[in-house]
């Protein structure tokens, strides 16, 4: 039963896409695992809803009948599920729209006002899922059985446009990488609408000829598809990109994707596109999911991530995103290479980081493309639990609001700040899910124990997948598949505790159970830290992910591993403590904000103090250089880095793009204008000074402070651009025709010291900090020498020692 809850029960292999309509038609595309041949099945299913009661269907009279009497044309059937759950009536019909309309008709009469959508009834009254999920849950089918990731026919698509506004600009080039790995470039033969329309027709023809199962790109849903849809609509080009149904991209709500407002007065909404028969995958989702766990990426743009992960070719072409069309007009071959590199890197990124979503689609009853951008709690665990309860014929609880009990925070201890050497990381593998399993702590309303059962099976099968991955040849499809499966299972397992504590957001939320897990976690963490301290290490930081500590200088790696093993043996049986790495040095700044230097000199930055999407690139570059020197013990080197950045700013050798910050606009134009007379804010002043009096809440812009305190707006590049030197094409002159470098140098000098240099304050004595960051333009006769200066480590009072 637990395996059916986790994997479904229908063994049909090779499903690569499911499209279902509310009228009960479902289209299932499959690749036969042994041959790779594509087949399509057209099937019927009975759309369904879960209701708290049948009163809103009573008006149907004899057309409403018990399920055991069997379905009949124009009839609605009902089945009462077992147990105390509020959503206890499973109602089915031949047509989902008619079923929903019947419920709304009865509810409108009962309430006394017209209702337009089932969601208006509330989650405690009705559960209505998208048609594909209804079909997958009812059938017990899942995607990708007996298929590996490389069995998918994947196509990458990237647009190059004359600008960012699809109402004013146009598409002049499209790069494609076909399922065989061949790249091609399609270009508009002319600069008018007719040439662009002809390009879009060729694009549609090429996609249909290649017939991919999956279309991928980086920021596909944030830029390429919204731009493509808008231009096609203006030009009257039907986007027949799907495998069935009418041409055109269909919209679906999403947490991240295109930002489509409905006029300046309307609230911004997020949406994505979808088509029948193909899955539309945005590699940005995989990057964000990876960085949420690893926190090791220098940014989220395609080029920065590809370079960091070793996917970028040494000959990779770089062009600033805002200048691609300008370059195309003078050097089209360079832009063609650039676009080919983009789709090649997107393909590599999808394969390297996309395996987890692929593996999740083998488990959860949702479309692959939805699982790629889903959160693990509501996006993966909820569908699994709904399927488990319906498979067992059990009533589901409705969402419940909080009873006022606060959710106690996770344990976190900061033992010291400053710089320590010879660092060890001991990892507590999935501490909270392990405690849930050890002490059988689950949601009170989960009468089937489904959440704990799923976590148990996931942990067991994840260990098996890890073992199979280790046994497979490095780089082999089998190893890639098993590592992806292990990663997917870890995502779901680690979300179980968050699912418990999400009062009002998840169906089985139980803050009391979550707090009991937290209490047990504090006990384990305190035991762990006390036992480590007894063995002569210096504790630095501890939380539910693990413990950082410094060891004596004469310890070997064998000694480090021995201590971790000794302490691991004292913990509860299902709580696993593992040796997770060793580092030459660490800067401990604040809780969960630190920098590690590996023994080969590489830096790992963690926390918003050291990594922020809003930080100015020049400041980040300075900070990384200064941190490298600091963790090597080279205090004069920190001083030299500071002097050089200050002098470069004052001489205007830093390009304007390097001092610009990216900010998110949180106020609508009318909101800002209503308070502008009392308080002026740089982002909105930059918009107004650039001639823009309309913008969308949630829009990201890049801006800087110009001379005399004026606000300036930079042209916004594509989201996948990065700030590398190659991409910027830096020059060391005081300005260029395209870069006047009119920024307020004094302001940015202050910013270096007060914001970026301040991250090093806990690593130096007050005297050394003042000397290192003294103004190089005002030399002092009494400046202290830094040749003997060393980083410091300060022990903090600890609750564990009281």
C-alpha atoms as one frame of an Amber mdcrd trajectory, in Angstrom:
protein
   0.000   0.000   0.000   2.801   2.459   0.898   4.451   1.870  -2.482   1.146
   2.577  -4.224   0.886   5.814  -2.245   4.394   6.777  -3.340   4.563   5.523
  -6.934   0.978   4.998  -8.032  -0.345   1.559  -9.007  -0.747   1.569 -12.769
   2.458   0.108 -14.307   1.995   1.703 -17.751   5.519   2.586 -18.905   6.886
   5.498 -20.876   4.353   8.291 -20.217   6.006  11.539 -21.288   3.047  13.920
 -21.289  -0.583  13.987 -20.202  -3.187  16.485 -21.309  -6.732  16.289 -20.012
  -9.799  18.379 -20.747 -12.648  19.156 -18.333 -15.037  17.219 -20.582 -13.402
  13.912 -19.603 -11.046  13.463 -22.546  -7.427  12.643 -21.768  -4.525  12.407
 -24.210  -1.520  10.390 -23.100   1.740  10.440 -25.045   4.172   7.590 -24.406
   7.596   6.529 -25.609   7.927   2.757 -25.748  10.970   2.127 -23.507  12.440
  -0.625 -25.679  12.205   1.240 -29.000  11.697   4.943 -28.248   8.693   4.979
 -30.576   6.120   7.684 -29.752   2.480   6.641 -29.342  -0.635   8.546 -28.304
  -3.568   7.157 -26.350  -6.929   8.924 -26.332  -8.862   7.821 -23.258 -11.921
   8.828 -21.268 -12.013   9.486 -17.548 -14.693  10.729 -15.205 -13.848  14.182
 -13.804 -14.361  14.417 -10.055 -14.606  16.762  -7.089 -14.379  16.270  -3.348
 -17.203  17.940  -1.409 -17.992  18.390   2.255 -21.681  17.678   1.601 -24.201
  16.898  -1.115 -26.675  19.707  -0.418 -25.420  21.787  -3.362 -26.255  18.905
  -5.720 -29.679  18.106  -4.252 -31.348  20.110  -7.027 -30.321  17.360  -9.486
 -32.914  15.042  -8.017 -32.855  11.640  -9.710 -29.809  12.646 -11.752 -27.737
  12.310  -8.544 -27.146   8.652  -7.695 -24.758   6.550  -5.523 -21.591   5.369
  -7.229 -22.396   1.704  -6.611 -25.400   2.002  -8.966 -22.974   2.748 -11.784
 -22.535   5.746 -14.076 -25.107   6.751 -16.659 -25.403   9.549 -19.219 -26.116
  12.976 -17.697 -25.860  11.534 -14.203 -23.684  12.586 -11.270 -22.560   9.837
  -8.913 -21.389  10.122  -5.344 -19.360   7.946  -3.006 -19.058   8.588   0.718
 -15.498   8.117   1.914 -14.684   6.605   5.299 -13.397   8.308   8.419 -13.887
  11.697  10.062 -12.514  13.960   7.305 -14.537  16.987   6.247 -14.168  16.367
   2.499 -15.972  13.050   2.420 -18.031  12.957  -0.770 -16.315  11.972  -3.999
 -18.598  13.079  -6.838 -18.041  12.150 -10.475 -19.595  13.048 -13.804 -18.897
  12.600 -17.500 -18.163  16.305 -17.900 -16.235  18.314 -15.333 -17.592  21.667
 -16.447 -21.158  20.459 -16.062 -20.318  19.033 -12.646 -18.775  22.308 -11.484
 -21.687  24.285 -12.873 -24.160  22.066 -11.003 -22.316  22.623  -7.719 -22.151
  26.394  -8.286 -25.850  26.526  -9.160 -26.818  24.765  -5.926 -24.363  26.791
  -3.818 -25.576  30.074  -5.321 -29.181  29.210  -4.400 -28.122  28.146  -0.900
 -26.017  31.274  -0.241 -28.327  33.698  -1.990 -25.813  35.229  -4.367 -24.240
  34.266  -7.657 -20.919  32.383  -7.528 -18.564  32.303 -10.490 -15.886  29.819
  -9.456 -15.598  26.795  -7.180 -12.752  28.399  -5.233 -15.287  30.915  -3.882
 -16.758  28.061  -1.814 -13.520  27.740   0.162 -11.038  24.912   0.689 -13.117
  23.529   3.576 -16.022  22.872   1.200 -14.520  21.655  -2.065 -11.326  20.250
  -3.550 -11.075  20.830  -7.313  -7.865  19.848  -9.101  -6.717  20.481 -12.689
  -7.986  17.825 -15.121  -4.560  16.215 -15.571  -4.205  15.689 -11.831  -7.714
  14.305 -11.602  -6.815  11.795 -14.299  -3.440  10.818 -12.810  -4.823  10.422
  -9.274  -7.808   8.381 -10.413  -5.788   6.151 -12.746  -2.748   5.632 -10.512
  -0.494   6.531 -13.439   2.705   8.570 -13.260   5.190   9.906 -15.762   8.417
   8.279 -16.959   8.109   4.671 -15.693  11.000   2.638 -17.163  12.434   5.730
 -18.875  15.707   7.495 -18.179  16.162  11.239 -18.517  18.123  10.802 -21.746
  15.172   8.969 -23.348  13.289  12.276 -23.554  13.396  14.143 -26.852  14.448
  17.594 -25.635  14.655  20.804 -27.650  16.138  24.097 -26.457  14.824  27.400
 -27.793  16.205  30.919 -27.238  14.979  34.226 -28.648  17.083  37.251 -29.510
  15.090  40.471 -29.593  15.679  44.115 -30.423  14.606  45.086 -26.894  12.638
  43.955 -23.881   9.183  45.399 -24.545   7.215  43.031 -26.819   4.706  45.725
 -27.664   7.462  47.872 -29.204  10.353  45.546 -30.043  10.572  42.430 -32.192
  12.230  39.018 -32.511  15.048  39.019 -35.042  16.681  35.640 -34.353  15.848
  32.278 -32.768  18.408  29.648 -31.802  17.366  26.001 -31.590  19.100  22.881
 -30.352  17.311  19.777 -31.571  16.891  16.455 -29.705  19.986  15.073 -31.482
  22.128  17.944 -30.189  22.430  19.863 -33.452  22.073  23.647 -33.269  20.612
  25.987 -35.870  19.801  29.674 -36.085  16.655  31.107 -37.695  16.739  34.774
 -38.682  14.231  37.370 -39.852  14.982  38.390 -43.441  14.154  42.033 -43.003
  13.225  44.483 -40.288   9.471  44.735 -40.704   6.537  42.837 -39.264   6.223
  40.609 -42.313   9.795  39.355 -41.879   9.223  38.683 -38.201   5.960  36.857
 -38.917   7.712  34.682 -41.482  10.394  33.895 -38.861   7.722  32.780 -36.385
   6.101  30.553 -39.001   9.489  28.898 -39.632  10.018  28.489 -35.890   6.685
  26.699 -35.490   7.499  24.464 -38.466  10.897  23.512 -37.038   9.440  22.667
 -33.616   6.789  20.490 -35.208   9.362  18.795 -37.439  11.626  17.973 -34.477
   8.552  16.979 -32.413  10.216  17.283 -28.966   8.714  15.904 -25.771  10.186
  18.826 -23.821  11.038  22.426 -24.731  13.647  24.005 -22.438  15.460  27.253
 -21.889  16.766  29.424 -19.093  14.090  31.951 -18.098  11.788  30.358 -20.664
   8.656  31.373 -18.757  10.032  34.724 -17.633  11.037  36.023 -21.048  11.026
  33.796 -24.149   7.474  32.449 -24.090   5.758  35.683 -22.952   7.626  37.652
 -25.635   6.876  35.032 -28.274   3.191  34.875 -27.372   2.832  38.658 -27.453
   4.541  39.056 -30.813   2.600  36.181 -32.364  -0.659  37.704 -31.173   0.214
  41.132 -32.636   1.312  39.603 -35.940  -1.555  37.130 -36.193   0.721  34.068
 -36.289  -0.868  30.907 -34.845   1.589  29.257 -32.453   0.832  25.616 -33.228
   3.508  24.364 -30.830   1.448  21.642 -29.180   0.761  18.098 -30.297  -3.030
  18.419 -30.199  -5.821  20.948 -29.961  -6.096  24.488 -31.224  -2.912  26.506
 -31.889  -1.697  28.797 -29.181  -0.107  28.837 -25.777  -2.463  28.362 -22.849
  -1.993  30.126 -19.531  -1.790  28.609 -16.065  -1.186  30.298 -12.679   2.292
  29.940 -11.196   4.454  31.319  -8.409   7.165  32.495 -10.818   6.919  33.289
 -14.501   5.675  36.061 -16.711   4.363  39.116 -14.864   1.200  40.139 -16.620
  -0.694  43.142 -15.317  -4.106  44.120 -16.564  -3.529  47.863 -16.752  -1.803
  50.111 -14.195  -4.665  49.853 -11.720  -4.827  46.045 -11.723  -2.891  43.737
  -9.440   0.065  41.935 -10.964  -0.402  38.234 -11.458   2.055  35.495 -12.249
   1.421  32.914 -14.919   3.083  30.381 -17.174   2.306  28.888 -20.515   1.474
  25.291 -21.368   0.648  23.288 -24.512  -0.816  19.821 -25.088   1.699  17.023
 -25.538   4.889  18.862 -24.635   6.334  19.899 -21.301   7.753  23.437 -21.070
  10.720  23.441 -18.685  12.459  26.565 -17.391  15.959  25.737 -16.144  15.776
  28.779 -13.868  13.578  26.639 -11.581  16.262  23.967 -11.262  18.903  26.624
 -10.571  16.811  28.233  -7.819  16.056  24.832  -6.267  19.746  23.885  -6.354
  20.904  27.176  -4.877  18.281  27.039  -2.112  19.937  23.814  -0.921  23.593
  24.341  -1.852  23.908  28.160  -1.596  26.992  27.996  -3.789  26.069  29.742
  -7.030  27.538  33.153  -7.926  24.199  34.193  -9.437  21.223  32.691 -11.222
  21.886  33.852 -14.793  22.620  31.226 -17.412  26.161  32.309 -18.148  27.244
  32.656 -14.519  25.761  29.263 -13.583  27.147  27.503 -16.663  30.614  28.849
 -15.940  30.372  27.883 -12.246  29.250  24.331 -13.073  31.869  23.807 -15.757
  29.371  23.790 -18.631  30.713  26.845 -20.451  33.102  26.347 -23.334  36.432
  28.240 -23.154  35.454  29.817 -26.477  31.979  30.821 -25.260  30.854  34.029
 -26.943  29.879  36.914 -24.609  27.783  39.916 -25.578  25.982  42.303 -23.195
  22.306  41.382 -23.391  21.135  44.940 -23.995  23.477  45.255 -26.999  22.833
  41.982 -28.833  20.891  43.612 -31.665  23.481  46.346 -31.990  26.187  43.695
 -32.372  24.050  41.732 -34.828  23.864  44.649 -37.213  27.657  44.959 -37.325
  28.814  41.370 -36.683  25.946  38.900 -37.202  28.162  35.819 -37.071  29.251
  36.687 -33.536  25.613  36.889 -32.412  24.878  33.552 -34.082  27.693  31.953
 -32.075  26.394  33.634 -28.929  22.876  32.302 -29.472  24.126  28.777 -30.237
  26.163  28.857 -27.031  23.044  29.869 -25.097  20.988  26.853 -26.164  23.940
  24.512 -25.708  24.454  25.697 -22.145  20.715  25.532 -21.429  20.718  21.889
 -22.556  23.655  21.065 -20.280  22.082  22.866 -17.369  18.770  21.049 -17.818
  20.504  17.685 -17.798  22.770  18.451 -14.852  20.159  20.012 -12.542  16.830
  18.858 -13.962  16.962  15.249 -12.853  15.218  15.906  -9.531  12.051  17.226
 -11.181  12.153  14.308 -13.632  12.314  11.882 -10.703   9.526  13.700  -8.837
   7.287  13.180 -11.862   7.708   9.430 -11.380   6.059   9.836  -7.982   3.641
  12.736  -7.766   0.426  12.866  -9.849   1.160  16.145 -11.599   2.466  17.198
 -14.987   6.258  17.183 -15.223   6.381  20.899 -16.044   4.336  21.732 -12.922
   6.603  19.668 -10.681   9.617  21.510 -12.102   8.413  24.759 -10.504   6.473
  23.301  -7.553   7.368  23.722  -3.901   7.946  20.338  -2.238   5.249  20.751
   0.440   2.121  21.946  -1.346   3.439  21.001  -4.790   4.581  17.414  -4.145
   3.483  16.141  -0.736  -0.094  17.393  -1.055  -0.789  15.527  -4.326   0.817
  12.388  -2.879  -1.367  12.552   0.227  -4.558  13.267  -1.703  -3.858  10.231
  -3.908  -3.109   8.073  -0.851  -6.384   8.963   0.864  -8.517   8.465  -2.227
  -6.797   5.149  -2.958  -7.714   4.066   0.574 -11.271   5.374   0.196 -10.705
   7.724   3.146 -12.171  11.186   3.680  -9.733  14.073   3.532  -9.492  16.758
   6.209 -10.083  20.312   5.084  -7.476  22.995   5.560  -7.646  24.422   9.067
  -6.445  27.792  10.238  -4.058  28.250  13.118  -5.355  27.850  16.670  -2.985
  30.604  17.767  -0.142  28.341  18.860   3.133  29.823  17.601   5.529  27.645
  15.646   8.730  27.463  17.684  11.810  28.243  15.668  14.510  25.794  14.767
  17.521  25.498  17.030  20.431  27.774  16.087  23.581  28.479  18.077  26.394
  30.931  17.283  29.388  30.172  19.493  32.042  32.486  18.054  32.598  35.265
  15.522  35.703  36.124  13.556  38.198  33.900  11.795  38.988  30.329  12.805
  41.249  27.784  11.128  41.124  24.036  10.492  37.371  23.767  10.143  35.204
  20.663  10.068  31.563  20.447   8.993  29.554  17.622  10.589  26.242  17.188
   8.823  23.069  16.054  10.556  21.348  14.288   7.687  17.661  15.329   7.513
  17.436  15.875  11.270  13.740  16.754  11.555  12.417  14.001   9.254  14.686
  11.567  11.130  13.146  12.631  14.437   9.652  12.317  12.975  10.514   8.721
  12.077  12.329   7.924  15.326   9.556   9.155  17.618   6.637   8.597  15.189
   5.616  12.256  15.211   3.046  12.953  12.537  -0.026  15.142  11.972  -2.877
  14.371  14.338  -5.457  14.483  11.524  -3.525  12.044   9.321  -5.461   8.997
  10.506  -3.860   6.767   7.847  -0.368   7.755   8.943   0.310   8.472   5.289
   2.838  11.276   5.796   5.080   9.182   8.031   4.652   6.162   5.763   5.747
   8.213   2.754   8.742   9.607   4.622   9.739   6.093   5.741   9.593   4.716
   2.218  11.369   7.718   0.746  14.269   7.420   3.200  14.616   3.688   2.603
  14.467   3.982  -1.157  16.748   7.032  -1.196  19.472   5.003   0.527  18.999
   2.276  -2.068  19.211   4.826  -4.881  22.410   6.270  -3.430  23.922   2.783
  -3.276  22.963   2.087  -6.891  24.452   5.426  -7.933  27.769   4.605  -6.243
  27.836   1.212  -7.973  27.201   2.689 -11.442  29.985   3.963 -13.658  30.787
   7.690 -13.261  28.986   9.738 -15.912  26.730   6.874 -16.968  22.986   7.325
 -17.541  22.325   4.894 -14.679  24.385   6.954 -12.259  22.722  10.175 -13.400
  19.277   8.614 -12.990  19.932   7.231  -9.502  21.555  10.445  -8.276  18.552
  12.407  -9.544  16.167   9.993  -7.821  18.085  10.354  -4.561  18.031  14.162
  -4.851  14.286  14.185  -5.530  13.571  11.993  -2.532  15.720  14.196  -0.324
  13.720  17.262  -1.422  10.445  15.636  -0.411  11.764  14.132   2.838  13.207
  17.440   3.986   9.917  19.225   3.292   7.943  16.992   5.686   8.722  19.095
   8.757   7.892  22.337   6.954   4.644  20.729   5.817   3.772  20.035   9.464
   4.386  23.593  10.569   2.636  25.403   7.697  -0.614  26.192   9.518  -3.445
  27.011   7.157  -1.320  26.296   4.081  -1.112  22.505   4.036  -3.911  19.992
   4.494  -2.342  18.095   7.392  -0.565  20.984   9.115  -0.107  20.366  12.850
   1.864  23.034  14.674   1.850  21.016  17.914   3.499  18.060  16.202   5.967
  20.423  14.525   6.861  21.960  17.881   7.460  18.508  19.342   9.863  17.766
  16.504  11.597  21.087  17.196  11.916  20.278  20.906  13.492  16.919  20.115
  15.783  18.643  17.652  17.022  21.045  20.291  17.807  18.141  22.597  19.780
  16.336  19.913  21.688  19.457  18.890  22.629  20.260  22.476  23.837  16.696
  23.040  25.838  16.841  19.829  27.516  20.133  20.696  28.294  19.128  24.283
  29.924  15.888  23.161  31.985  17.634  20.512  33.150  20.272  23.017  34.233
  17.525  25.425  36.571  16.250  22.746  38.552  19.470  22.522  37.115  21.220
  19.480  36.094  24.885  19.241  32.411  25.183  18.349  31.569  27.910  15.844
  27.970  27.460  14.677  25.300  24.771  14.965  21.814  24.395  13.533  19.576
  21.634  12.255  21.780  21.195   9.162  24.916  20.452  11.159  27.813  21.871
  13.140  30.918  23.832  12.170  33.854  23.556  14.527  37.593  24.199  14.562
  40.063  21.500  15.549  43.597  21.741  16.989  46.281  22.485  14.410  47.998
  19.131  14.827  44.875  17.054  14.083  44.781  14.986  10.904  41.710  14.245
   8.829  41.658  10.825  10.512  41.321  12.536  13.895  38.516  14.728  12.551
  36.566  11.759  11.216  37.101   9.778  14.424  35.539  12.508  16.574  32.512
  12.770  14.292  32.043   8.987  14.394  32.314   8.878  18.196  29.641  11.532
  18.636  27.416   9.991  15.954  27.271   6.773  17.973  25.649   8.655  20.897
  22.693  10.016  18.921  19.236   8.411  18.488  19.349   5.481  16.032  17.693
   7.182  13.059  19.647  10.440  13.446  22.710  10.239  11.228  25.755  12.453
  11.825  28.203  12.459   8.932  31.590  13.991   8.233  30.685  16.534   5.542
  33.877  18.418   4.748  36.979  20.183   5.994  38.174  23.707   5.299  41.305
  25.749   5.824  39.505  28.720   7.416  36.112  30.230   8.202  34.795  33.728
   8.834  31.853  33.523  11.215  29.904  36.766  10.902  26.324  36.209  12.069
  24.060  33.163  12.424  23.960  31.373   9.037  26.177  34.071   7.517  29.731
  32.877   7.033  32.526  32.334   4.524  34.591  29.179   4.100  37.980  28.845
   2.420  38.837  25.370   1.192  42.341  23.977   1.338  42.712  24.664  -2.393
  41.809  28.350  -1.903  38.208  28.320  -3.171  35.712  30.504  -1.296  32.184
  29.488  -0.283  29.910  32.384   0.742  26.732  31.754   2.725  23.947  34.077
   3.846  22.537  37.417   2.760  25.414  39.314   4.358  27.700  37.920   1.663
  25.341  37.061  -1.194  22.473  39.311  -2.194  20.725  39.893  -5.518  20.554
  43.595  -4.618  24.285  44.043  -4.044  26.239  46.256  -6.417  28.620  44.096
  -8.520  31.696  46.226  -7.784  31.098  45.790  -4.057  30.711  42.051  -4.376
  33.956  41.854  -6.340  35.780  43.857  -3.676  34.290  41.771  -0.880  35.294
  38.460  -2.472  38.871  39.686  -2.968  39.085  41.042   0.581  37.679  37.825
   2.044  40.248  35.773   0.170  43.049  37.835   1.692  41.471  37.831   5.155
  41.127  34.052   5.305  44.742  33.675   4.205  45.758  35.939   7.090  46.920
  38.630   4.644  45.665  41.836   6.289  47.841  44.133   4.104  46.180  42.435
   1.130  42.761  43.448   2.470  44.018  47.017   2.726  45.332  46.930  -0.833
  41.958  45.680  -2.134  40.216  48.550  -0.347  42.634  51.203  -1.609  42.317
  49.993  -5.189  38.514  49.986  -5.257  38.316  53.433  -3.635  40.791  54.926
  -6.093  39.074  53.242  -9.054  35.756  54.773  -8.003  37.237  58.231  -7.592
  38.971  57.993 -10.973  35.747  56.660 -12.524  37.454  53.540 -13.767  34.503
  51.421 -12.558  31.800  51.030 -15.252  28.382  52.345 -14.319  26.877  48.878
 -14.652  29.133  47.808 -11.766  27.683  50.346  -9.336  24.065  49.715 -10.319
  21.877  47.710  -7.955  18.951  45.532  -8.930  15.799  46.338  -6.972  12.224
  45.106  -7.041   9.496  47.726  -7.276   6.915  47.167  -4.551   4.712  50.240
  -5.031   2.397  51.020  -7.913   2.855  54.442  -9.561  -0.213  55.906  -7.860
   0.956  54.622  -4.446   4.340  56.288  -4.781   3.026  59.546  -6.156   0.620
  59.827  -3.199   3.557  59.918  -0.736   6.260  61.479  -2.918   5.902  64.956
  -1.437   6.746  63.578   2.008   9.423  61.026   1.117  11.329  60.466  -2.089
  12.700  57.009  -2.864  15.578  56.357  -5.255  14.028  53.489  -7.318  10.886
  55.431  -8.208  12.742  58.673  -8.786  14.941  56.758 -11.234  11.838  55.572
 -13.063  10.363  59.059 -13.259  13.618  60.729 -14.289  13.951  58.240 -17.156
  10.499  59.218 -18.422   8.657  56.174 -17.110   5.502  57.044 -15.198   4.028
  53.526 -15.433   5.474  50.284 -14.079   4.282  47.004 -12.606   4.559  45.993
  -8.973   7.165  43.253  -8.852   9.183  44.605 -11.792  12.967  44.446 -11.374
  15.087  47.409 -12.464  18.753  48.362 -12.240  19.566  51.809 -10.963  22.366
  53.908  -9.528  22.939  57.188  -7.707  24.306  59.867 -10.014  26.057  63.121
  -9.144  24.103  65.593  -7.026  22.035  62.708  -5.648  20.071  62.160  -8.825
  18.608  58.748  -9.564  19.440  57.050 -12.852  18.030  53.929 -14.495  20.126
  51.454 -16.472  18.635  49.608 -19.437  17.565  46.237 -18.074  19.365  43.315
 -19.749  17.866  39.892 -20.232  17.522  38.090 -16.898  20.054  35.472 -17.995
  22.840  38.038 -18.449  25.587  38.122 -15.872  28.092  40.726 -14.757  31.250
  38.986 -15.847  34.033  41.075 -17.296  33.672  39.247 -20.608  29.959  40.086
 -20.795  30.472  43.727 -19.891  33.314  44.339 -22.306  34.942  46.625 -19.739
  37.170  49.532 -20.643  39.349  51.451 -18.218  38.654  54.888 -19.643  36.742
  57.522 -17.698  33.696  56.950 -19.825  32.488  55.886 -23.220  29.780  56.987
 -25.560  27.492  54.380 -23.996  28.685  54.825 -20.412  29.031  58.408 -19.123
  30.070  57.181 -15.635  28.193  59.992 -13.975  27.720  58.135 -10.701  28.252
  59.739  -7.294  31.751  58.443  -6.523  31.768  59.733  -2.927  28.524  57.889
  -2.198  29.921  54.614  -3.502  33.162  55.050  -1.573  31.078  55.366   1.607
  29.098  52.326   0.541  32.275  50.236   0.280  33.285  51.036   3.832  29.909
  51.156   5.560  28.299  48.194   3.828  30.815  45.823   2.272  33.838  46.355
   4.529  31.518  46.163   7.554  31.194  42.394   6.899  34.799  42.044   8.109
  34.399  44.002  11.347  34.223  40.908  13.584  37.447  39.531  12.145  39.683
  42.449  13.165  40.469  44.440  16.274  38.950  47.955  16.255  42.403  49.429
  15.706  43.207  47.144  12.775  39.794  47.686  11.196  40.264  51.462  11.359
  43.729  51.178   9.805  42.671  48.788   7.041  39.741  50.941   5.973  41.230
  54.392   6.494  40.601  56.781   3.603  43.550  56.393   1.183  43.040  59.993
   0.094  43.805  61.255   3.599  47.077  59.604   4.702  47.913  59.896   8.406
  51.334  60.458   9.918  50.339  58.079  12.701  48.989  55.186  10.586  49.726
  51.857  12.243  51.613  49.114  10.433  49.561  46.121   9.350  52.442  43.712
   8.878  51.819  42.115  12.276  48.020  42.308  12.146  46.116  39.031  12.345
  42.435  38.075  12.167  40.759  37.477  15.537  38.167  35.016  16.874  35.807
  36.047  19.676  34.018  33.448  21.804  30.387  34.274  22.589  28.352  33.335
  25.679  26.597  30.031  25.013  23.396  28.570  26.412  25.101  25.185  26.385
  27.643  26.259  29.018  25.067  27.631  31.463
